[in-house]
Amino acid sequence: MGITSYDWGLIWDYRSELLHGLLTALEVSVVALVISVVAGLGLAMVRLGKAPFTWIAAIYINVFRGMPALVTVIWIYFGVSLVLGINFTVFQAGVIALSLLYSAFMAEIFRSALQAVPHGHREAGQALGMRDTRIFFSVVAPQAFKIALPNVGSMFIGMIKDTSTFTVIGLLEVVRVVQNVNAQTFQPFVLYTAAAAIYVLVAFAVDLLFRVGEGAFSTPPKGVVSKMLRGRKQRRIEALVAELA
Amino acid sequence: MNTVNPAADPTPGAPVPAEKGVLIGDEERAEAAAAPAPAGRRARRDGAPAAQPGVATTGDTSQPVVRIRGLRKSFGDLEVLHGIDLDVHAGEHVVLFGPSGSGKSTVLRSINLLEEPNSGSVCVDGVEYGPGLPGEKGSGKPAKRGKPIELRRKVGMVFQQFNLFPHLTALENVALPLRSVKGMKADDANRKAAESLRQVGLLQRAAHYPGQLSGGQQQRVAIARALSQDPKVMLFDEPTSALDPELVGEVLRVMHELAEAGMTMVVVTHELGFAREIGDLNVFMDAGVVVETGSSELFDHPTDPRCQDFMRAVR
């Protein structure tokens, strides 16, 4: 069995199916990312708040952090249909499963990020007579967001990988596509290697994207994006200084 | 006991020209002060600080900007302030000093209610904000109590750790509260912020982020930020303690200018040389009580042994 018996051309032949699978995986992940960031932020704030709500948030976080994606999506797709009679599409079930799981992780990421902002900054806001909501949105949240961003990126990569388990409910993502093509071509090594390559390349791309995002928030501004975003503001301040000097 | 109140004048109601502040302390000193002209604790607590017999006073009969009576604060079971009485009149510069853990920062932080006192009266600009004194009519709560956020809008504070917002430029640090507290338009806020930065000599650093500024510059931005809110009184909580020695001077210089411009100031500091220059009323605290008060001569001739020990130790 030499390497020649593998038909690597299959990857090119089925490129459109594979890319379609990737697109589906990304769609599910992006929608779930948005939901779990918002829900996770809310959960983090409840978790940092008063009893008994903080306990409820703690229970939620610990339950869904412990659930495997495979089990969760079966539970949502088949279980909810069985018990409540609600029939989700595979896409919906995938989004719901990922959102439930990853909002628990996001909650922990945002909780630690919010706690990492020095308490003195809140006190400074209070001493200046700023309202609590204003302190949160203008002082604490921007700093916490910057701290959380790299971890959110890691979570997003995890979400994309977890979509591979949704093959059990028949979502046409990368692994499902690979299985279908394999059933016709009997080239599992080639096809699963292709799947691995796709996931790794996407992880690289996401990492790059989030690095650019982090750069945008660096102080002082570093890199093209950051300078583009804040160059105008900077120039306005400099103009004001020149005028008053 | 060993406590002495040099500001206590034996002649009731007589003005003491050397002193501009009124400061009265715990029960021990109350006894000492009351000795020449007996006055009950209750009487002192009722307000009207200046003309009461047995009360340390300067003869300044105007309404104080800050008036603290019977301030007590506990952290858990540990009481760290055992009843502090302090008056700060307009234009006065009050210095709180003493060993660490003596409660001076807690007193300062109680003035803008960053620390909520367990009991006592905190009266700023004629409005009561504290929880009130035990034994007052009712349940110890004053009938009318101002909101902390309103109090803080009248009081500026400068912290040991500067506490600038690191994601904003120097100008934005000053302009943000102008917009959110004073409701100014962005353009007006930026202009006023730039003026405040000019006041502390940092107009040219307006576009810099805190991370690009030295500690001394950061603290000056923090002073500008507090000043731009036009406070009635400025509180300084060890403003130079986190600075490298060569950067202390620039911050003290700004504070000196502020003092000369007539700003009402309460300063917690270990810089006793600076305290001697600006302090109208110097307050030595130890173990949660005011031990000794006086004008600059306090630094040369402390009478209380604890104060003498402290002076020897820092010299």
Interface residues (C-beta under 8 A of the other chain):
Chain A: P118 G120 H121 E123 A124 G125 Q126 A127 L128 G129 M130 R131 R134 S138 V139 P142 Q143 K146 F217 T219 P220 Q234 R236 I237 E238 L240 V241 L244 A245
Chain B: N112 L114 P148 I149 E150 R152 R153 V155 G156 M157 F159 Q161 N163 L164 F165 P166 H167 T169 L171 L176 P177 S180 V181 N190 R191 A194 E195 R198 L203 Q204 A206 A207 H208 Y209 G211 Q212 A222 R225 A226 Q229
